Amino acid sequence: MRVVISALNKLFENRVRLGIMSVLIVNDFYDFNNLKEPLEVTDGNLASHIKALKENKLFEFNKKFIGRKPNTSYSITETGVQLFR
């Protein structure tokens, strides 16, 4: 069987970005620290990929504090779902 990926959106050519979107498409939301674990990336690496996806409005984020620690969670937008599929 031949798989054609020539139509793959350039935003998803990177393994980390593809992983971020894969996690978000099957979960209502996911927080920053939990995203790092399955993707096996550093804070800085994840932040740079998140920035690129956020600039294209593929997901939304919610910042809050849990106790005294900041927590950022992400959820995919309808635009993100359409582009990813």
N, C-alpha and C positions, 0 to 999 in steps of 0.2 A: 504494500500500500504506500502510495506517495503522499506526503504531507507538504502542503504548500504554505509557507509562512511569509511569502513576499508581501502580503498585504498587512503584515503586522505593524501596528502603529509604532513609530520611532520611540515614543515615550516608554514603551514596554520592552525594548530590546535588551535592556540591562536586567540582569538576574534579580537585583535588589528591588527595582521598581516593579518588575513582574511579580515578585513575591509579596510586596506591600499590597498591590491590587488584589492578588489572589486571596490574601488573608481578609481584606476588607470586604470583598464581594460575598464571602460566606459568613461574615459576622456583622452584627448590627453596629458595633463599634469595637475598637481595639486601642489600647494605650501604648504610648511610646516604649516604655520598658518591656512590655510583653512582645512588641514587634521585634525588638532586638534579638530575642532568644531564637526563634525559628529561622531567622535570616542570618544569624551569626555575623553581625556587623557591630561596629563601634557606634557610640553616640554621634560622633561627627559625620561618619559615613551615612548613617540613617538620616540624620538631619538634612544633609545635602540632597539626598534623593527625595525626601518629603517636600523640600522646598520646590524642587522642579515639578512635582506632581501638583502641589498646592497652587503654583502659579498658573497652571492650566485648569484650575477649578475642578479637579477630579475627586476631591473629597473635602469635607468640612472638618473643623477641629473645635474642641471644647476644652478650655483651660480652667482648672479649678484647683483648690488645695484639699489634700487629704491629710488632716492634721496640720502639720506645718510644712509639708512637702508639696511642691507643685506637681500636678498630674495633667498631662495633655492626652486626650483621646481623639481618635479619628473615626469618621464614618464616610462611606462612599456616597457621592452625589449621583443623581440620575444621569448626569453627563458622564461621570466616571463609569457607571454601569454600561451605558451605551457604547462608549469607546472601547471598553475592555472586552465586551462581547463581540 
